[in-house]
Amino acid sequence: MAMVTAGKAIRGGKVAARAVVVAALAGLLGACASKDKGVDLQSYVDTIEPADVLYNQALANMNSGKLNEASRKFEAVDRQHPYSEYARKANVMAAFTSYKMGKYSDAINAARRFVNLYPTDEDAAYAQYIIGLSYYAQIPEVTRDQRNAVLAMQNFNELIERYPDSVYIEDAKTKLRAARDQLAGKEMQVGRYYLERREYPAAINRFRTVVEDYANTRHVEEALARLVETYLAMGLVSEAQTAAAVLGHNFPDSQWYADSYALLQSGGLQPRENQGSWISRATKGIIGA
């Protein structure tokens, strides 16, 4: 009987000891939670679920507009089944979900990671497209820095060069033209600023950039008209006449041409193209294409 009693005492001591350990762990978690109210106890227990179940749950959440939950599910697929086919699909869908939520940096990072890991995958073009879209969505008004417009153009061009048969090419080209137009608009905004301040050489540099680099944008008409105005102000009559002649040849019905023609006439001049001018060389076969 004494041995049985001792055994019970030993077992009882072990149970008590385990109870102390459990209590201590609970106290530790409680202390952590008190310091950081954002602690989610679920983060300590990551329930393993089949990859296809998680992936389909994520798709269902995304389709029902529960983007945060979809994002968590896609991340869980990658975390729990990192080498599965579903993880590969989840990576690109996570990028798209971040883009839809306006988390553009996360979308760019996730999509770029996918392109780097799977450059020949059938979804690589889509990931590259998401990068371009994310920068495009962040293009600000023309008065602000246009770095995102430049990055959008770079990534859309990369999509076109690397994946020429992609179904996303046409939309990428449309957005590429819009981004180029934005950059041309920025050059015009700065050029007008210099023109108003009578800093003519600086103004000409900006208008020239539009004519040479952004000839197929809607801003080229104004750029040529501003060159007429600026060159006349500097007394460079031949260049002003050339700008007007090129403007009239390519945009005969433009109000900008009507204004430039009237400006020349007020000084007894006519549009006349000088074939040796940079304007003539830069626009030959480009404007009006």
ChimeraX attribute file (.defattr): number of C-alpha atoms within 10 A of each C-alpha:
attribute: neighborCount
match mode: 1-to-1
recipient: residues
	/A:1	6
	/A:2	7
	/A:3	8
	/A:4	9
	/A:5	10
	/A:6	11
	/A:7	12
	/A:8	12
	/A:9	12
	/A:10	12
	/A:11	12
	/A:12	12
	/A:13	12
	/A:14	12
	/A:15	12
	/A:16	12
	/A:17	12
	/A:18	12
	/A:19	12
	/A:20	12
	/A:21	12
	/A:22	12
	/A:23	12
	/A:24	12
	/A:25	12
	/A:26	12
	/A:27	12
	/A:28	12
	/A:29	14
	/A:30	14
	/A:31	11
	/A:32	13
	/A:33	14
	/A:34	11
	/A:35	10
	/A:36	10
	/A:37	8
	/A:38	9
	/A:39	14
	/A:40	10
	/A:41	11
	/A:42	8
	/A:43	8
	/A:44	8
	/A:45	8
	/A:46	11
	/A:47	9
	/A:48	12
	/A:49	13
	/A:50	11
	/A:51	22
	/A:52	15
	/A:53	12
	/A:54	23
	/A:55	24
	/A:56	16
	/A:57	16
	/A:58	28
	/A:59	21
	/A:60	15
	/A:61	17
	/A:62	19
	/A:63	11
	/A:64	10
	/A:65	12
	/A:66	14
	/A:67	20
	/A:68	14
	/A:69	16
	/A:70	26
	/A:71	23
	/A:72	13
	/A:73	24
	/A:74	28
	/A:75	21
	/A:76	22
	/A:77	28
	/A:78	22
	/A:79	13
	/A:80	17
	/A:81	18
	/A:82	16
	/A:83	11
	/A:84	14
	/A:85	13
	/A:86	20
	/A:87	22
	/A:88	20
	/A:89	16
	/A:90	26
	/A:91	22
	/A:92	25
	/A:93	26
	/A:94	24
	/A:95	29
	/A:96	27
	/A:97	24
	/A:98	25
	/A:99	22
	/A:100	15
	/A:101	13
	/A:102	14
	/A:103	14
	/A:104	23
	/A:105	15
	/A:106	18
	/A:107	27
	/A:108	24
	/A:109	13
	/A:110	22
	/A:111	30
	/A:112	20
	/A:113	16
	/A:114	22
	/A:115	19
	/A:116	10
	/A:117	12
	/A:118	14
	/A:119	16
	/A:120	12
	/A:121	13
	/A:122	11
	/A:123	18
	/A:124	23
	/A:125	25
	/A:126	23
	/A:127	28
	/A:128	26
	/A:129	26
	/A:130	26
	/A:131	28
	/A:132	27
	/A:133	22
	/A:134	27
	/A:135	23
	/A:136	23
	/A:137	14
	/A:138	15
	/A:139	19
	/A:140	14
	/A:141	11
	/A:142	17
	/A:143	12
	/A:144	9
	/A:145	12
	/A:146	18
	/A:147	14
	/A:148	18
	/A:149	24
	/A:150	17
	/A:151	18
	/A:152	27
	/A:153	24
	/A:154	15
	/A:155	22
	/A:156	27
	/A:157	20
	/A:158	16
	/A:159	25
	/A:160	20
	/A:161	11
	/A:162	15
	/A:163	18
	/A:164	14
	/A:165	11
	/A:166	17
	/A:167	11
	/A:168	18
	/A:169	19
	/A:170	12
	/A:171	12
	/A:172	22
	/A:173	16
	/A:174	11
	/A:175	19
	/A:176	22
	/A:177	16
	/A:178	16
	/A:179	21
	/A:180	19
	/A:181	22
	/A:182	23
	/A:183	23
	/A:184	26
	/A:185	22
	/A:186	20
	/A:187	24
	/A:188	24
	/A:189	16
	/A:190	16
	/A:191	26
	/A:192	20
	/A:193	14
	/A:194	18
	/A:195	19
	/A:196	10
	/A:197	10
	/A:198	14
	/A:199	14
	/A:200	19
	/A:201	14
	/A:202	16
	/A:203	24
	/A:204	22
	/A:205	14
	/A:206	21
	/A:207	27
	/A:208	24
	/A:209	17
	/A:210	27
	/A:211	24
	/A:212	17
	/A:213	14
	/A:214	22
	/A:215	22
	/A:216	19
	/A:217	20
	/A:218	13
	/A:219	21
	/A:220	27
	/A:221	25
	/A:222	20
	/A:223	28
	/A:224	28
	/A:225	25
	/A:226	25
	/A:227	28
	/A:228	30
	/A:229	20
	/A:230	22
	/A:231	19
	/A:232	18
	/A:233	14
	/A:234	12
	/A:235	10
	/A:236	12
	/A:237	17
	/A:238	18
	/A:239	24
	/A:240	30
	/A:241	24
	/A:242	25
	/A:243	32
	/A:244	30
	/A:245	25
	/A:246	24
	/A:247	28
	/A:248	21
	/A:249	15
	/A:250	16
	/A:251	17
	/A:252	13
	/A:253	11
	/A:254	14
	/A:255	13
	/A:256	20
	/A:257	25
	/A:258	16
	/A:259	15
	/A:260	28
	/A:261	21
	/A:262	14
	/A:263	18
	/A:264	19
	/A:265	12
	/A:266	10
	/A:267	9
	/A:268	8
	/A:269	15
	/A:270	18
	/A:271	23
	/A:272	16
	/A:273	19
	/A:274	18
	/A:275	11
	/A:276	10
	/A:277	13
	/A:278	14
	/A:279	22
	/A:280	17
	/A:281	13
	/A:282	15
	/A:283	17
	/A:284	12
	/A:285	9
	/A:286	14
	/A:287	20
	/A:288	13
	/A:289	8
